[in-house]
Amino acid sequence: MKIMTEKGFTLLEVLLAMTLLSIGILGIAGLAGTAVRSSGYSQALTQASNLAQEKMEALISVDFSNLQSSDSTTARTDLRRTCTQTDTTVSRPVYSCSPTTAAVVIGSQTYTWGYTVTYIDLDSSGTASSSDGLKRIDLTVSWTDPLWHTTKSLTAVTLRTRG
């Protein structure tokens, strides 16, 4: 007489396999969420970088002696600004400038920008002025991360000579 044994999976083996499969799928789903968040931040950072470069190039068109001056009449409306001196140290005066139209909308994201101008004392006289012929521009672009509701910013820095 021949005894037949049935081949197949037991209920315990099926439950164990389903548990392991569920854990794997949940792990992948968590990575997908991280990838989406990283992609959104990366896109916003790229747009902020492009905006900073665009505004920095626009500031290069401003006359050297007027970089730190308020201007509400320039033909380029995006360069109209209010500037105030925020540091009166004679060896390194700093002016903060806020554009009158600081908000720029790209896609669904709103970015704001502003800049500071710092005089550099080239001749080591202890007094920095336009006659030294060098200014540092720090341009900052800020935005609110829509996922985390936190403010992010990017700062671009350049040196501007009189010539």
C-alpha positions in Angstrom: 0.0 0.0 0.0 1.3 3.4 -0.9 0.9 6.4 1.4 0.5 9.7 -0.4 1.9 12.8 1.2 0.4 16.0 0.0 2.9 18.7 -1.0 2.1 22.4 -0.4 2.4 25.2 2.1 1.1 25.1 5.7 -1.0 28.0 7.0 1.9 29.1 9.2 4.3 29.3 6.2 1.8 31.4 4.3 1.3 33.8 7.2 5.0 34.2 7.7 5.6 34.9 4.0 2.8 37.5 4.0 4.2 39.2 7.1 7.7 39.5 5.5 6.2 40.8 2.3 4.2 43.4 4.2 7.3 44.6 6.1 9.2 45.0 2.8 6.4 46.9 1.1 6.0 49.3 4.1 9.8 50.0 4.0 9.6 50.8 0.3 6.6 53.0 0.8 8.6 55.0 3.5 11.4 55.5 1.0 9.0 56.7 -1.6 7.8 59.5 0.8 11.4 60.5 1.5 12.2 60.6 -2.2 9.2 62.9 -2.9 10.2 65.3 -0.1 13.8 65.3 -1.3 12.7 66.0 -4.9 10.5 68.9 -3.8 13.3 70.5 -1.8 15.8 69.9 -4.6 13.5 71.6 -7.1 13.0 74.6 -4.7 16.7 74.9 -4.1 17.4 74.8 -7.8 14.8 77.6 -8.5 16.3 79.7 -5.6 19.8 79.3 -7.0 18.6 80.3 -10.4 16.8 83.3 -9.0 19.9 84.3 -6.9 22.1 84.1 -10.0 19.6 86.2 -12.0 19.3 88.9 -9.4 23.1 89.0 -8.8 23.6 89.5 -12.6 21.0 92.3 -12.5 22.9 94.0 -9.6 26.1 94.0 -11.7 24.2 96.4 -14.0 23.8 98.9 -11.1 26.4 101.6 -10.9 29.1 100.8 -8.4 28.5 103.9 -6.3 24.8 103.3 -6.1 24.7 99.6 -5.0 24.0 100.6 -1.4 21.7 103.5 -2.2 17.9 103.5 -2.1 16.4 103.9 -5.6 12.7 104.1 -6.4 13.0 105.5 -10.0 15.3 103.1 -11.9 13.9 101.8 -15.2 14.3 98.2 -14.0 11.4 97.9 -11.5 12.9 94.7 -10.1 15.9 96.8 -8.9 14.0 99.5 -7.1 15.0 99.2 -3.5 15.2 100.7 0.0 18.7 100.6 1.6 19.7 101.4 5.2 23.1 101.3 6.9 23.0 98.4 9.4 26.6 98.5 10.6 28.4 101.9 11.0 31.9 100.4 11.7 34.2 102.7 9.7 36.4 99.8 8.7 33.5 97.7 7.4 30.2 99.5 6.9 27.3 97.4 5.9 24.1 98.4 4.1 21.0 96.2 3.9 18.8 96.6 0.8 15.2 95.4 0.3 13.7 95.4 -3.2 10.3 97.0 -3.4 9.1 93.9 -5.2 11.0 91.3 -3.2 8.5 88.5 -3.8 9.0 86.4 -6.9 6.6 83.6 -7.8 8.0 80.6 -9.7 5.4 77.9 -10.3 3.5 77.6 -7.1 6.4 78.7 -4.9 7.0 82.2 -3.6 10.6 83.4 -3.1 11.8 86.6 -1.5 15.1 88.2 -2.0 17.3 91.0 -0.6 21.0 91.8 -0.3 23.6 93.5 1.8 26.6 95.6 0.6 29.7 95.6 2.7 32.6 98.0 1.9 36.0 96.4 1.9 39.0 98.3 3.2 41.6 97.5 0.5 44.3 100.0 1.5 44.2 99.1 5.2 43.7 102.7 6.2 41.1 101.7 8.8 38.3 103.3 6.8 36.4 101.5 4.1 34.8 103.7 1.4 33.9 103.8 -2.3 37.4 105.0 -3.0 38.8 101.6 -2.0 37.0 100.2 -5.1 35.7 96.9 -3.6 32.3 95.9 -2.2 31.0 92.6 -1.1 27.4 91.7 -2.1 25.6 89.0 -0.1 22.3 88.2 -1.9 19.8 86.0 0.0 16.8 84.1 -1.4 14.3 82.7 1.0 11.2 80.5 0.7 8.8 78.4 2.9 9.1 74.7 2.4 5.5 73.6 1.8 5.9 70.2 3.3 7.6 71.1 6.6 6.4 74.8 6.8 9.9 76.0 7.6 11.8 78.9 6.1 14.7 77.9 3.9 17.3 80.3 2.4 20.2 80.4 0.1 22.9 83.1 0.0 25.1 83.9 -2.9 28.2 86.1 -2.4 30.3 88.1 -4.9 32.8 90.9 -4.9 32.2 93.9 -7.0 34.9 96.3 -8.2 34.5 99.8 -9.3 35.8 99.1 -12.8 
